[in-house]
Structures are given as structure tokens and as C-alpha cells.
Amino acid sequence: DLVVVVELDLEHRVREGLGDLALHLDLLFLTHAAGQGTVARGMTLERFKELLAAARGGDEGAWAEIFRELAPAVLGYLRSNSAPDPDDCLGEVFLQVARDVEGFEGDERRFRAWVFTIAHHRLIDARRYAARRPVDLVEEPPEPDTGADDAAEEAMARIGADEVRRVLGCLTEDQRSVLMLRVIGDLTVEEVAK
């Protein structure tokens, strides 16, 4: 039901002229699909089972591969949903995955959905924790100037990212979560609904 509401709300926002929402979401999806955080598509079931068995056996290389494949997308999901400390939350997600991997059954697609379910739960926990213990962080010092060559590129990327954040800010927390699970998490409607 929530997915339908999000899709209807997005259509309404686009019709009402609330920016170029569809374009920005397409760009976000294309950026994601271009290789930033996508799980290795086309991994055979046998390869996935081997990787999972190796990870269950404590193989650091298998865990590194799982982390490399899923961490960018999970981190993007956490950041897009304004996790209080996305990197810390990401670590908590993979600690939980490592603790519970023995009980997981399914293919690569279900594994991905399972990891994003854990990420969503850790996001909720992080928000609750932050609400109970508000902390005023000092602003980080600015990054050193990297040179004039990529200043224009960096400015364009920042404008695009700011616009996506602004558009996502128009959505409710639940709508944003569903959208990020669909776009960044690459989950199906059925997987998001669970």
C-alpha cells in the first residue's frame, strides 16, 4: 500500500510541477545503475552459494566481496534517508548480517532484500538513539582545494546532489525509504512491501 501511495504521490508532484522530479530520479537511478553500488548482476546461483558458504565459514575474502558489492548501495540508502551517522550505521548493518548469516536461506536477490531490511531496521534504531541523545557536532573544516581543473565538475555534481536532496526532502520519511529501496536498493515492489 505504501508503494502505491509513493508512486501516486510522485506522479502528483510531477504533474503539479514540483521541479523536475522525474528527471532527477532518473539521473539518480542511472548513476546508481552505472556501477555505483550495484550487485554483480548475472552471478550464477552456484557462485552465490559458494560465496555465501565461504562467508559462513569465515572467509575474509568472501566477506570483502559481499561488502564491496552491497556497501555502496546500502550506504546510499542510509545517506538518502538522513541516517544520523551513515558510516556507523553501515557498520552496524554488516555486523548484523555477519551475526545472522547462518539463518539466511535464499538466492542473491533475497540476500540483497534481506540486507536492505536489516539496513532499514538499523536506520530506525539510529534515529531513535539520536533522538534520545542529541549531540551538537562541530562543523568539519573545509576540504583542501584540489585544484581548478575539477571545480566546475564538482560544482555541477553538487548542484545535482543538492537538487536530489531537495526533491527527496519533499517526501515523507516512509515515502523516501520506499523510493530509496526501489532505486538505490534495486528491490522489487514485492520486496519493498515486505
Beta strands, then each sheet from edge to edge (+ up, - down):
end
